[in-house]
Amino acid sequence: MKHETFDIHYPPIQLGCEKTSILYFETIQELTKKLKENIDNALIVTDDVVFNIPGLKDFFAGIPTETCLVLPAGEKYKTIETVLSILERAMKLSLTRKSLFVGIGGGVITDLLAFAASIFKRGARLELVPTTLLAMVDAAIGGKTGCDFKGYKNSLGTFYPASKLYISPEFIQSQSEDEFRSGLAEVFKTGLLFSEKLVLLMQDEKDALLNRDQRLLMNIIKRCAQAKAQVVEKDLTEKNIRMWLNLGHTFAHALETVLGLGTISHGEAVAWGISRAIALSESIGLCAAEYREEVFSMLKAYNWSTDKIHPKCIELKIENCSEKLIEAMKQDKKNIDSNISFVLQRGINDSIIEKISEDKIRSILS
């Protein structure tokens, strides 16, 4: 049967903004002074941990109560219900698409607020103040937004970059040890992917880094931001090279799902996921045993697990853990068909995306 076809052609959709400007500050006080210059007609969203950071006390005290939404902290609140609560507050304030959404917090807050901004009246203005190392080096950069859904990590979301990021390493001094180490795992991932110098820096300056030397942290944050910028400028919506940024994440997201979201930090899961990705790379002949040993040595130096099954699974007595991990991997949003895709490595700064059979995955999980 014959049919006619008529095509409608569209210009590329502008997502969020034309560019993101990253503003670096030595102190929180300098950062908030600059931020105050541009928060009229704005909704400020943070969490109850960040709200109580001493360096932000004066800033929050100077904001009308109704324009600041303080959410409970934690991965378990990274839900569509929380996104809706942000939108409800925006509607109550009679905001428009020209209004400004400002997120002050770690990756959960920046992801949630950016998602809300992206769908509020088809897109409001967005600025972010990442307050954790993980958010500064990864989560807040590049426009990924989202929330968890039905127990699966970031399974709802959009691409929506912020127009400005305000960064000060002074925030990192108030982080818990678990959250700080979570960010270090993403730094290590970035080094393996794009910067051997970053890996050497983590190796040579380990003590200073673990003591949270602010000059060193600023150096590392800038290196990570530049590396990620080069990727997202070429591939904002993750069609090709941006997928490399998921090194370790297919394993990590599955682990977080199996354990229950929020049971361990994202970075702890990523570090373990990197060990499994490198073990898988070696098992299929992609990388040499020497490279696996180098990566494992660094992971162990920072007290990250390289075990086939993460110790938390054993502690919680999760049965058939490897099978549950594989099932969770099948739900990963990065899969484009029935196969499970992984970012693997031939060596440092030499990555590839491969579809791997379940049997090969199972072999490095048991």
N, C-alpha and C positions, 0 to 999 in steps of 0.2 A: 504494500500500500504506500502510495506516494504521500509525502508530507512536505510542508514548507517550513523553513527555519528563518527566524528573524532574531538577530543578536542585538543586545543593548550593551554598549561599551561604557566603562566607568573609568574615571581618573583614579590614580592610586589614593587610597584613603590615608589621610594624615593621622597618625596615632599619637595623641597626646601633645607633642610639640616638635618643632623642627630641630631643636638641639637641647642638650642637657649641659648646664654649667655647673661644675663642681667647685665649690668655694671651701678653701681650707683655712682653719683657724687654729692657733696654738691653744687657746683657752675657750671654755664654754661661755664665759662672760663676753668675749669678743664675738662669738657666734650669735648669741641671743641679741646682742646690740644690733647686729646687722639684720637679723631676722625680724625684729620689731619694726623695721622701716617699711615693711610690705605685708602686713597682716590685717589690714582693714578688710571688712567683708569676707572674713575667713572662718573656716571651721578647723580648729586644732584638735587632733586626735592623738592620744597617748595611752599608756597603760599605768596601772597603779604602782608599779615598780619605778618606772621612769619619772612619774609625777613627783616622787619623793627623793629624787637625786638632789642633794643640797645645792649644787650649782645652778639648778633650774628653779629654785624656790622663788626668787624675785620675778623671774619671767612669768611663771604661772600666776603669781599674785597680781600681776598687772593686766591679766586677761579677764574680760567679763566671763562669769561662771558659765553662762549659757552657751558661749562660743567654744568651750573646751570640753570635749567628751573624753572621760577617763574610763578605759576599759579594763577588765581583769586581765592580768598577764598570763601568758602560757599558750602552748600549742593547742591545748584542748578547747580554747576559745577561738581558734582560727576556723570559723564556720560561716556558713551563709547567713545564719541568724545574726551573727555579729556584724556582717556586712549590711544587713537590713537595718540594724540599729543605728549605724552610721548614716544611712540614707534618711532614716526617719528624723534624726537630729538636723540634717541639712534641710529637709522640707520644713521642719518647725521653725528654722531660722529664715525661711523664705529665700534661700540661696538660689542663684541662677548658674547657668553654665559658665558665666564670666567670673563667678566667685572662686575663691582659692581654698583648696583642701591642703592642710599641712599635717604631715605625719611625723611624730617625734617618738622614736623607739627602735627596737630591733627588727629583725626580718618579718616577724609575725605582723607587727603594726604597719610596716611599710608595704607589705604585700596586701593586707586587708584594705588599708586606706586607699592605695592606688587602684585596687579593684573597684571600690566604691566610687571613686572619682571618675573612673573610665565609663561607668554606666549611669552616672547621675546626669539626667537630661542630655544623654549622649556625649558626655565628656566635659568635666569641669577642669579648671586649672589645678596643677599639682606641684607641690614642693615637699621634699623629704629631708628629715634630720635623722640620719642613722646614728644610733647610740651604742651599738655593739660592734665588735670587730667584724663579725660575720656580715652584718648589714653594710658596713663601710667598704669591705673588699668584694662583696658579691651581691647580696640580696637586693640592695637599694639601687644598684647600677644596672641599666640596660632594659628597664621597662617591663619585666615580667611581674604580673600581679596574680593574686588568686587566694583561694581558701581550700581547706580540706573538705572532702565530701564522702560520706559513707565509709569513713575509715581510711580513705586513700589520699595521699599527700598531694595537695595543690591540683586536684582534679577539675576544679572550676577556675577559670581565670581568663585574662586578656593580656595583650601587649600594650602598655601605656606608659611611656617614659615620663619622668618628672622633668620640669623645666629647670629646677635647681636642686642641688644636693648640698647641704651644709655639713661639713665634717670637721670634728675636733677629736684627736686621740685622747683628750682629757677624759672623755666619757668612759673610756675603757678601764680607767682606774677603779670605777665603781662596779664593774662586772664581777659576777661570781666566777670562780675558777672553771667550772664546767662550761659556762658560756664563753669565757675567754678562749679556752682550748677548742671549743667548737669553731670559733673563727679561725684559729690557727690551722685547722684541718683544711679549710677552704683556701687559705694562703698556700699551703703545701700543694693542693690540687692545681692551683694557678701556676705554681712554679713548675710542676711536672709537665704541664701542657705548653707553657709559653716562655718560661724564664728560668734557665739553669742557674743564673745568678741569684734568683730568689731562693732556690733550694739551698745553694751554698751559704747564703745569708742565714737561713734557718739553722744550718749545720754549724757554722762558725760563731754565730752570735746567740746561741741557744740560751745561755744563762741570762744575758741582758734582755732577750726577748721574753723569757718567762718571768722576769722581774718587771716587765711592762715599761721598759725605757721608752719615753715618749718620742724622742727623736728617731729612734729605730722604728717605732710603730708608724710614725708619719711617713718614713721612707718606704716601708712595706705597703702601706695603704695606697700611696701614690703609684707604686709599681703595679699593684693589682688593678687599680682603676684604669691605668693606661693600657694594660694588657686586655682587660675586658672591653674597653672602649674600641680597640682596634677590631675586635670580633663583632660587636653589635652594630658598629657602623657599616659593616659589610653584610650582616645577616641578622637584622633585628628580630624577625619572626621565626628564627630557628629552622631554616630550610636546609642548611648545610653545615658550615663550619661552627656555628654556634652550638650545635649538638655536642661538640667536643667538651663543652663546659660541664657536661653531665658525667665526666669521668668519676666512677665510683658511685654515682647516684642511682643507678638502676638497682644495685644491691642495697644501697642505703635506704631508699624509699621503701623497698620491700621489708627490710628489717624493721623500720619504724612502724610499718603497718602491722606486722606480725607481733611485735612487742606491745603495740598500742601507742598511738601518736602521743609524743610528749614523755614517754618512759625514759628515753635517753635523748641527749641533745642531737641536733641534726649533724653537727660536725663530727661527733663521736661515731655516728652511723656512716658518714662519708669516709672517714679515715679507714674504718673496717671495709667499706665498699671498695676503696682504692686497693686494699690488699687483695681482695677477691678478684678485681679486674686485672691486676698484674699477674696473679696466679693463673687466671684464665688465659691471659696472653701467652704465658710461658707454656701452658699445657697444650696449646694448639700450635706451638712452634713459632709464635710471632716475635717473642723476645727471648733473650738469653737468660739463663739461670743467674748470671752475674748481675743483670739489671734487676731481676726480682729481689735478689739479696740486698742490693743497694737501697731499693725502696723500702723493703721490710726493715732494714736497719734504722732508717730514719723514722719510720712509724713507731718502732719499739723505743727509740730514743725519747719520743714524746709520750710514751706509755699508752699508745693506741694498740688495740688488739689486731693481730694478724691471724688469729685462729680460724679454722674452717667454719666453725659456728661461733657466733659472738657469745662471749661468756654470760651475757645477760639472758640469753635464751636458755642456757643451762641453769642459771640461778632461778629463773621463773618456771623451770621444768616444763618447757614447751615441747610437746611431743611432735614427732614427724616434722621437725623444724625446717629441714631442707625442702620438703615438698610444699610446705606452707609458704616459704620464701619464693619458690618458683611460681606458685599460683598468684601470689601478689605481684610478681614481675609481669605476669600476663596482662595485668590491669594498668601497667605503666602508660601514662599518656603519650610517651614518646614513641611507642610502637605504632607502626602504620599498617601492619597486617598481623597475621597470627604468629609470626616469629618474634623472638625477643632480641632486641638490639642492644649492643653494648659499645661503649667507648673503650677501646683497648690500645695498647702501646707497643711499638717496636723498640722504643727507647725513650730517653728524656726528650721532650719537645717533638716527638714523632708519634702521632696518634692516628687511629683509623677507627671507623665504625663498622662493626661486623654483626651479622645475624648468627646466633649460636643455638645449637640444638639443646634440648632439655637434658639429654644424657651428659653432654660436656659440662653444662652448668652444674649438674648434680655431682659430677666427679670432683669439683673443687669445693663442694659444700658438705662432703661426707667422707 
